[in-house]
Amino acid sequence: MLNRRDFVRRGAQAALVSLAAPSVARAFPAPLAAPWGAPDRMAWWREARFGMFVHFGLYSVLAGEWNGRTDYGEWIRNNARIALEQYNTMLSRFNPTAFDADRMAALAAAAGMKYLVITTKHHDGFALWPSKQGDFNVARTPYRRDLMRLVADACRRHGVVPCWYHSIMDWHHPDYLPRRDWEKGARTADGASFDRYVQFLHAQVEELLTWYGDIGVMWFDGEWEGETWTYARGEALAAHVQRLSPRTLINSRVVGQEANGLEAKLSRPKLGDFGTPEQKVPDRGLPGVDWESCITMNNNWGYNRADDHWKSVPALVGLLTETASKGGNLLLNVGPQGDGAIPEASVERLHGLARWMKSHGDAIHGTEASPFDGLPFRVTRTARRINCFLPEWPTSRELLLPGLRTAPQRARMLGEVTRESLPTRSVDQGMVITLPDRASDAVCSVLALEFRQPPVITGA
C-alpha cells in the first residue's frame, strides 16, 4: 500500500494531466450543448422506464458474513467495524473469474432493462477499474482486469446504455473526512485534506467519463456528510461531469439535502436530472419531477449468502407496473457473488421478467403516468394508447375507465395470439370494455386500448 505522502503525490500528479480516452463505439449521438434536465438529454432515460442496478465490489467476497454474523452487505466494513489494514488484505482474495459482463448485459436486455448502472466504487473506496488515482483498485488484485471496460463493451453489444454508480464517500482514502466514529482512535485525521480528496474524486470521475465512451448516467451516492460535502462541492462536481460529458445525466445525490435520510430523496432535487427514492415507490409518484426508484430483489444490495428473502416474479412485475404507472423508472438491483457470478435466484427472476416483458414491454417503455385517479388497477399511457394492468382477473367482465370519452380504435389483450378486438361501449361514467372470460397472462394481464388520436379524458 502507498503511504499518505506517496498517495497524495501520485494522485495530485495524475489530476494535473488530461486523461486520454480510447477509441470506442458510442452509445448514443454526439454530445449536444444542453443544460441539465433538457428534454433531448432525458429522452432516452424517460423512454427506458426500466434499468438494472449492479452492486459488486470487494465486499462481495465476504458474502455478508463477519465473525459469525451473517446480516451484512456492501456496508460490511463500516457495520462490522473492520480495521483498514485488515480490510486491505481482501485485495488478495478478489478474483471474480466467473464475472461475465456479456451474460449480465444479455440478461438485462432480455428483461427489458434499457440501461445498467454498476458500482465503479462504493463507500469502501475500492475501484473496479485500474485507476491511476492511488492503488486501491482492481489492478492490485489477482484478477487485474478492467471490469468497467468489460461492462461498457458488453452493454453496447446488447443495446443497453452503460451507466456508472460512484460513491462520494470513501472510507479508504487518507484525505476523506470525517472518519468513522469507531475508527477515530486507530486512524486519526492528522494531515488529512478534504480538498485533496476532492481533487482525487474529480480525477477518478474524469477517468470514468473519458476512458469508456459515452456514459448514460453518473449515479452518485454517499453525499450526506454535509460537514465536508457541501452544496458548493456538489455543484462543482456536477459541473465537472457536464464539462466532460454534456449528455451524461446526473442523479440528485450529487449534493446533500437539507433533510436527512431517505425521505429527503422523495422531494424535488436541488441539483441533478432526477430524484432517487430508495426501496420504495412514492405513494403518488413525484408530479413534475423525473424520478427513479432503486429497489433490491431481496433485502441486500451487495451479495449476502444468507439472504433468501427474494421477491417473487409477480411482485417484481408489480413494482415495475406501479413505478411506470406513477411516471417513474425502476432500477432493479442484482448483487453478484464474490466470484462474479450472478446468484441463480436473481437469474430466475430476470428470466421471469423477460418472459413477461416479451409480450408486455410496450406497456412500460415510452409510457407516462396514469391519467386516472382512484382505479383499483394500474394504468400507463402514450399519446394514442392506454394500458391497464390486471394482476388479478376481475370478477366482472365489464371494466370501466371513468371519464374516457373517446372510443378506442381497438381494445385487445397484449400477448394473445388471436389479437381479437374486445367490445367497448360508451356510458355516462366513461368507457366500458368487455373482457375475455379468462386472464391472458398468469403473472399480469394487460388490456391495451389503441386510439387514432389522443383520447379525451374528463376529470383526469
C-alpha positions as CSV (number, residue, x, y, z in Angstrom):
1,M,0.0,0.0,0.0
2,L,1.1,3.6,-0.6
3,N,1.8,5.7,2.4
4,R,-0.1,9.0,2.7
5,R,2.7,11.1,1.1
6,D,3.1,8.9,-2.0
7,F,-0.7,8.5,-2.3
8,V,-1.2,12.3,-2.4
9,R,1.8,12.9,-4.7
10,R,0.7,10.3,-7.2
11,G,-2.9,11.4,-7.1
12,A,-2.0,15.1,-7.5
13,Q,0.3,14.4,-10.4
14,A,-2.4,12.4,-12.2
15,A,-5.0,15.1,-11.5
16,L,-2.9,17.6,-13.5
17,V,-2.8,15.7,-16.7
18,S,-5.6,15.2,-19.2
19,L,-6.8,11.6,-19.4
20,A,-6.8,10.2,-22.9
21,A,-9.9,8.4,-24.0
22,P,-9.5,5.2,-26.1
23,S,-11.5,4.9,-29.3
24,V,-14.7,3.1,-28.6
25,A,-18.2,2.8,-30.2
26,R,-20.6,5.5,-29.0
27,A,-23.7,4.6,-27.1
28,F,-25.8,7.5,-28.5
29,P,-25.3,10.6,-30.7
30,A,-22.5,13.0,-30.2
31,P,-22.9,15.4,-27.2
32,L,-25.1,18.5,-27.5
33,A,-24.6,21.6,-25.5
34,A,-27.7,21.4,-23.3
35,P,-28.4,22.3,-19.7
36,W,-29.3,19.7,-17.0
37,G,-32.8,18.4,-17.5
38,A,-33.2,19.4,-21.1
39,P,-35.6,17.1,-23.0
40,D,-33.0,16.0,-25.6
41,R,-30.8,14.6,-22.8
42,M,-33.6,13.0,-20.9
43,A,-35.5,11.4,-23.8
44,W,-33.7,8.0,-23.8
45,W,-34.0,7.7,-20.0
46,R,-37.7,8.5,-19.9
47,E,-38.3,6.1,-22.7
48,A,-36.4,3.3,-20.9
49,R,-38.5,3.2,-17.7
50,F,-36.5,0.1,-16.5
51,G,-32.8,-0.4,-15.7
52,M,-30.5,-2.8,-13.9
53,F,-28.5,-1.8,-10.8
54,V,-25.4,-3.9,-10.0
55,H,-23.7,-3.8,-6.6
56,F,-20.3,-5.5,-6.9
57,G,-17.0,-4.9,-5.1
58,L,-14.5,-6.1,-2.6
59,Y,-17.3,-6.6,0.0
60,S,-18.9,-9.2,-2.3
61,V,-16.1,-11.7,-1.4
62,L,-17.3,-11.7,2.3
63,A,-20.8,-12.7,1.2
64,G,-22.3,-10.7,4.1
65,E,-20.6,-12.6,6.9
66,W,-18.1,-11.4,9.6
67,N,-17.3,-13.0,12.9
68,G,-20.3,-15.2,12.9
69,R,-22.8,-12.6,11.9
70,T,-24.5,-13.0,8.5
71,D,-26.6,-9.9,8.1
72,Y,-24.1,-7.6,6.4
73,G,-24.0,-6.3,2.8
74,E,-21.9,-3.7,1.0
75,W,-21.6,-1.7,4.2
76,I,-19.8,-4.5,5.9
77,R,-16.5,-2.7,6.5
78,N,-18.3,0.0,8.5
79,N,-21.0,-2.0,10.1
80,A,-18.7,-4.8,11.2
81,R,-16.0,-2.3,12.2
82,I,-13.3,-3.9,10.2
83,A,-9.9,-2.1,10.6
84,L,-8.5,-0.7,7.4
85,E,-5.4,-2.8,7.5
86,Q,-7.5,-6.0,7.8
87,Y,-9.9,-4.9,5.1
88,N,-6.9,-4.2,2.7
89,T,-6.0,-7.9,2.9
90,M,-9.2,-8.6,0.9
91,L,-7.3,-7.5,-2.2
92,S,-5.6,-10.8,-2.4
93,R,-9.0,-12.6,-2.4
94,F,-10.6,-10.6,-5.1
95,N,-10.6,-12.8,-8.2
96,P,-14.0,-12.9,-9.8
97,T,-13.3,-15.3,-12.7
98,A,-17.0,-16.0,-13.1
99,F,-17.8,-12.4,-13.8
100,D,-19.5,-12.5,-17.2
101,A,-20.3,-9.0,-18.4
102,D,-21.9,-10.3,-21.6
103,R,-24.3,-12.6,-19.7
104,M,-25.2,-9.7,-17.4
105,A,-25.9,-7.3,-20.2
106,A,-27.9,-10.0,-22.1
107,L,-30.0,-10.8,-19.0
108,A,-30.7,-7.1,-18.6
109,A,-31.6,-6.6,-22.3
110,A,-33.9,-9.7,-22.3
111,A,-35.7,-8.4,-19.2
112,G,-36.5,-5.1,-20.9
113,M,-33.9,-3.2,-18.9
114,K,-32.6,-0.4,-21.2
115,Y,-29.7,0.7,-19.1
116,L,-27.3,-0.7,-16.5
117,V,-25.8,1.1,-13.5
118,I,-22.8,-0.6,-11.9
119,T,-20.8,0.4,-8.8
120,T,-17.5,1.6,-10.1
121,K,-16.5,2.4,-6.4
122,H,-18.7,2.0,-3.3
123,H,-18.1,3.6,0.1
124,D,-15.3,1.3,0.9
125,G,-13.2,3.1,-1.7
126,F,-12.3,0.0,-3.9
127,A,-12.3,0.8,-7.6
128,L,-13.3,-1.8,-10.1
129,W,-11.1,-0.2,-12.8
130,P,-7.3,0.3,-12.9
131,S,-7.5,3.9,-11.8
132,K,-4.3,6.0,-11.9
133,Q,-5.5,7.7,-8.7
134,G,-4.0,5.7,-5.8
135,D,-3.7,2.0,-5.8
136,F,-6.8,0.6,-4.0
137,N,-8.3,-0.9,-7.2
138,V,-8.6,-4.0,-9.3
139,A,-5.1,-3.7,-10.7
140,R,-3.7,-4.8,-7.3
141,T,-5.8,-8.0,-7.1
142,P,-5.2,-11.4,-8.7
143,Y,-8.0,-10.6,-11.3
144,R,-6.4,-7.4,-12.6
145,R,-8.8,-6.9,-15.5
146,D,-10.7,-3.7,-16.1
147,L,-14.3,-4.5,-15.1
148,M,-15.6,-1.2,-16.4
149,R,-14.2,-1.9,-19.8
150,L,-15.9,-5.3,-19.8
151,V,-19.2,-3.9,-18.7
152,A,-19.2,-0.9,-21.1
153,D,-18.4,-3.0,-24.1
154,A,-20.9,-5.7,-23.2
155,C,-23.7,-3.2,-22.7
156,R,-23.2,-1.7,-26.1
157,R,-23.1,-5.2,-27.8
158,H,-26.6,-5.9,-26.3
159,G,-28.1,-2.4,-26.8
160,V,-28.0,-1.4,-23.1
161,V,-26.8,2.0,-22.1
162,P,-23.8,1.7,-19.7
163,C,-24.0,3.9,-16.6
164,W,-21.7,4.4,-13.6
165,Y,-22.5,4.5,-9.8
166,H,-19.8,6.3,-8.0
167,S,-19.5,7.0,-4.2
168,I,-18.6,10.4,-3.0
169,M,-18.0,8.9,0.4
170,D,-14.7,7.0,0.7
171,W,-13.7,5.1,3.9
172,H,-10.3,4.2,2.5
173,H,-8.8,7.4,1.1
174,P,-6.4,9.1,3.6
175,D,-7.9,12.5,2.9
176,Y,-11.6,11.7,3.2
177,L,-13.3,13.2,6.2
178,P,-14.9,12.7,8.5
179,R,-13.5,9.4,9.8
180,R,-15.9,6.8,11.0
181,D,-16.7,7.3,14.7
182,W,-15.5,3.8,15.6
183,E,-12.1,4.2,13.9
184,K,-11.1,7.7,15.1
185,G,-8.8,6.4,17.8
186,A,-6.9,4.0,15.5
187,R,-7.0,6.2,12.4
188,T,-6.6,9.9,13.1
189,A,-7.3,12.7,10.7
190,D,-3.9,14.3,11.2
191,G,-2.6,15.7,8.0
192,A,-5.7,14.9,6.0
193,S,-7.0,17.5,3.5
194,F,-10.5,17.1,2.2
195,D,-9.7,19.5,-0.7
196,R,-7.1,17.0,-1.8
197,Y,-9.7,14.3,-1.6
198,V,-12.0,16.3,-3.9
199,Q,-9.2,16.5,-6.4
200,F,-8.9,12.8,-6.3
201,L,-12.7,12.4,-6.7
202,H,-12.7,14.7,-9.7
203,A,-9.8,12.8,-11.3
204,Q,-11.5,9.4,-10.9
205,V,-14.7,10.8,-12.4
206,E,-12.7,12.1,-15.3
207,E,-11.3,8.6,-15.9
208,L,-14.7,7.1,-15.9
209,L,-16.1,9.6,-18.3
210,T,-13.1,9.7,-20.8
211,W,-11.9,6.1,-20.9
212,Y,-15.1,4.3,-21.9
213,G,-17.0,6.3,-24.4
214,D,-20.4,7.8,-23.8
215,I,-21.9,7.0,-20.4
216,G,-25.6,7.4,-19.8
217,V,-25.7,8.4,-16.1
218,M,-23.3,9.3,-13.3
219,W,-25.2,7.9,-10.3
220,F,-23.6,9.5,-7.2
221,D,-24.2,8.3,-3.6
222,G,-22.7,8.9,-0.2
223,E,-23.3,12.6,-0.3
224,W,-24.9,13.1,3.1
225,E,-21.9,14.1,5.3
226,G,-22.7,17.8,5.0
227,E,-19.8,19.0,7.2
228,T,-17.4,18.1,4.4
229,W,-19.6,17.5,1.3
230,T,-21.2,20.9,0.8
231,Y,-23.7,22.1,-1.8
232,A,-20.9,24.1,-3.5
233,R,-18.8,20.9,-3.8
234,G,-21.7,19.0,-5.2
235,E,-22.4,21.8,-7.7
236,A,-18.7,21.8,-8.8
237,L,-18.8,18.0,-9.3
238,A,-21.9,18.2,-11.4
239,A,-20.3,21.0,-13.5
240,H,-17.2,18.8,-13.9
241,V,-19.4,16.0,-15.3
242,Q,-21.2,18.3,-17.6
243,R,-17.9,19.7,-19.0
244,L,-16.5,16.2,-19.6
245,S,-19.7,14.7,-21.0
246,P,-22.6,17.1,-21.6
247,R,-25.2,14.4,-22.4
248,T,-24.5,12.3,-19.3
249,L,-27.3,12.5,-16.8
250,I,-26.7,13.1,-13.1
251,N,-28.8,11.9,-10.3
252,S,-29.9,14.1,-7.4
253,R,-27.5,12.5,-4.9
254,V,-24.6,14.6,-6.3
255,V,-25.5,17.0,-3.4
256,G,-26.8,16.5,0.0
257,Q,-30.3,17.5,1.1
258,E,-31.2,19.8,4.0
259,A,-33.3,17.0,5.5
260,N,-31.5,13.8,6.4
261,G,-32.5,10.2,5.5
262,L,-34.1,8.6,2.5
263,E,-37.3,10.7,2.8
264,A,-35.2,13.6,1.5
265,K,-34.8,11.7,-1.8
266,L,-38.6,11.9,-2.3
267,S,-38.5,15.6,-2.8
268,R,-37.7,17.8,-5.9
269,P,-33.9,17.6,-6.4
270,K,-32.0,20.7,-5.8
271,L,-29.4,19.6,-8.4
272,G,-29.3,16.9,-11.0
273,D,-31.7,15.5,-13.5
274,F,-33.8,13.1,-11.5
275,G,-34.7,12.1,-7.9
276,T,-33.8,8.8,-6.4
277,P,-36.3,7.2,-4.0
278,E,-34.8,4.1,-2.4
279,Q,-36.5,0.8,-1.5
280,K,-39.9,2.3,-2.1
281,V,-42.2,3.7,-4.8
282,P,-43.7,7.1,-3.8
283,D,-47.4,6.8,-3.0
284,R,-48.5,9.2,-5.7
285,G,-45.3,9.5,-7.7
286,L,-43.4,12.8,-7.8
287,P,-45.5,15.0,-10.1
288,G,-43.4,17.3,-12.2
289,V,-40.2,15.5,-11.2
290,D,-38.3,12.9,-13.1
291,W,-37.5,10.1,-10.6
292,E,-36.2,6.6,-10.3
293,S,-36.9,4.1,-7.5
294,C,-33.9,1.8,-6.8
295,I,-35.0,-1.4,-5.2
296,T,-33.4,-4.8,-4.3
297,M,-34.6,-8.2,-5.3
298,N,-34.1,-9.4,-1.7
299,N,-33.0,-7.4,1.4
300,N,-29.4,-6.5,0.4
301,W,-27.7,-4.5,-2.3
302,G,-24.4,-6.4,-2.1
303,Y,-24.3,-10.2,-2.1
304,N,-25.3,-11.9,1.1
305,R,-25.2,-15.6,1.1
306,A,-27.8,-15.9,3.9
307,D,-30.4,-13.6,2.5
308,D,-33.2,-15.7,1.0
309,H,-35.9,-13.1,1.2
310,W,-36.4,-12.9,-2.6
311,K,-39.3,-11.1,-4.1
312,S,-41.4,-13.2,-6.5
313,V,-41.6,-12.5,-10.2
314,P,-45.2,-11.3,-9.8
315,A,-44.1,-8.9,-7.1
316,L,-41.3,-7.6,-9.3
317,V,-43.7,-7.1,-12.2
318,G,-46.0,-5.3,-9.7
319,L,-43.1,-3.0,-8.8
320,L,-42.4,-2.2,-12.4
321,T,-46.0,-1.5,-13.3
322,E,-46.5,0.6,-10.2
323,T,-43.5,2.7,-10.9
324,A,-44.4,3.2,-14.6
325,S,-48.0,4.0,-13.8
326,K,-46.8,6.8,-11.5
327,G,-44.4,8.2,-14.1
328,G,-41.1,6.9,-12.8
329,N,-38.3,4.5,-13.6
330,L,-37.4,1.3,-11.8
331,L,-33.8,0.4,-11.2
332,L,-33.8,-3.2,-10.0
333,N,-30.7,-4.5,-8.2
334,V,-28.5,-7.5,-8.8
335,G,-25.7,-8.4,-6.4
336,P,-23.1,-10.7,-7.9
337,Q,-21.3,-13.3,-5.7
338,G,-17.7,-12.9,-4.8
339,D,-16.6,-14.9,-7.8
340,G,-18.6,-12.6,-10.0
341,A,-21.4,-15.0,-10.8
342,I,-25.0,-13.7,-10.7
343,P,-26.9,-15.6,-8.0
344,E,-29.2,-18.2,-9.5
345,A,-32.2,-16.7,-7.7
346,S,-31.6,-13.4,-9.5
347,V,-31.2,-15.2,-12.8
348,E,-34.5,-17.0,-12.3
349,R,-36.3,-13.7,-11.6
350,L,-34.7,-12.0,-14.6
351,H,-35.9,-14.8,-16.8
352,G,-39.4,-14.4,-15.4
353,L,-39.3,-10.7,-16.1
354,A,-38.1,-11.4,-19.6
355,R,-41.0,-13.8,-20.3
356,W,-43.5,-11.1,-19.2
357,M,-41.8,-8.2,-20.9
358,K,-41.5,-10.0,-24.2
359,S,-45.3,-9.6,-24.7
360,H,-45.9,-6.6,-22.4
361,G,-42.9,-4.4,-22.7
362,D,-44.7,-1.9,-24.9
363,A,-47.0,-1.1,-22.0
364,I,-43.9,0.0,-20.0
365,H,-41.3,1.5,-22.4
366,G,-42.0,5.1,-23.5
367,T,-45.1,5.5,-21.3
368,E,-46.3,8.2,-19.0
369,A,-48.2,8.2,-15.7
370,S,-51.8,7.1,-15.4
371,P,-54.4,9.9,-16.3
372,F,-56.9,8.3,-14.0
373,D,-57.2,8.6,-10.2
374,G,-58.5,6.0,-7.7
375,L,-58.7,3.0,-10.0
376,P,-58.3,-0.5,-8.5
377,F,-55.7,-1.3,-11.1
378,R,-52.6,0.5,-12.6
379,V,-52.5,2.3,-15.9
380,T,-49.9,3.7,-18.2
381,R,-50.4,5.8,-21.4
382,T,-48.8,7.1,-24.5
383,A,-50.3,9.7,-26.9
384,R,-52.6,7.1,-28.6
385,R,-52.7,4.2,-26.2
386,I,-53.9,3.3,-22.7
387,N,-52.6,0.2,-20.9
388,C,-54.4,-1.4,-18.0
389,F,-52.5,-3.9,-15.8
390,L,-54.6,-6.6,-14.3
391,P,-52.6,-8.9,-12.0
392,E,-55.8,-10.4,-10.7
393,W,-58.6,-11.2,-13.1
394,P,-61.7,-9.1,-12.3
395,T,-64.8,-10.9,-11.1
396,S,-66.8,-8.8,-13.6
397,R,-66.1,-8.9,-17.3
398,E,-67.2,-5.2,-17.5
399,L,-64.2,-2.9,-16.9
400,L,-64.9,0.8,-16.6
401,L,-62.5,3.6,-17.4
402,P,-64.1,6.6,-15.9
403,G,-64.1,9.8,-17.8
404,L,-62.8,8.3,-21.1
405,R,-64.9,9.9,-23.8
406,T,-63.0,8.7,-27.0
407,A,-63.9,5.3,-28.4
408,P,-60.8,3.2,-29.0
409,Q,-60.0,2.1,-32.5
410,R,-59.2,-1.3,-30.9
411,A,-59.1,-2.9,-27.5
412,R,-57.1,-6.1,-27.0
413,M,-55.2,-8.2,-24.5
414,L,-51.4,-8.0,-25.1
415,G,-49.8,-11.3,-25.7
416,E,-52.8,-13.1,-27.1
417,V,-52.2,-14.9,-30.3
418,T,-55.7,-14.1,-31.7
419,R,-55.3,-10.3,-31.2
420,E,-59.1,-10.1,-31.2
421,S,-60.7,-6.7,-30.7
422,L,-62.8,-6.6,-27.5
423,P,-66.2,-5.0,-27.4
424,T,-66.4,-1.4,-26.0
425,R,-69.3,0.9,-25.3
426,S,-69.7,4.5,-24.1
427,V,-71.7,5.1,-20.9
428,D,-72.3,8.2,-18.8
429,Q,-69.4,7.4,-16.5
430,G,-66.9,6.8,-19.2
431,M,-66.0,3.7,-21.4
432,V,-66.8,0.1,-20.6
433,I,-64.6,-2.7,-22.1
434,T,-65.9,-6.3,-22.1
435,L,-63.0,-8.5,-21.0
436,P,-62.5,-12.1,-22.1
437,D,-63.6,-14.9,-19.9
438,R,-60.1,-15.6,-18.5
439,A,-56.8,-13.9,-17.9
440,S,-54.4,-13.6,-20.8
441,D,-51.3,-13.9,-18.6
442,A,-50.6,-15.8,-15.4
443,V,-48.5,-13.0,-13.9
444,C,-50.3,-9.9,-15.0
445,S,-52.7,-9.4,-17.9
446,V,-52.6,-6.2,-19.9
447,L,-55.5,-4.6,-21.6
448,A,-54.4,-2.2,-24.4
449,L,-56.7,0.5,-25.8
450,E,-55.5,2.0,-29.1
451,F,-56.7,5.3,-30.5
452,R,-56.5,7.1,-33.8
453,Q,-55.8,10.4,-32.0
454,P,-55.1,11.3,-28.4
455,P,-58.1,10.3,-26.3
456,V,-60.2,12.8,-24.3
457,I,-60.5,12.0,-20.6
458,T,-62.7,14.3,-18.5
459,G,-61.7,14.7,-14.8
460,A,-58.2,13.4,-15.4
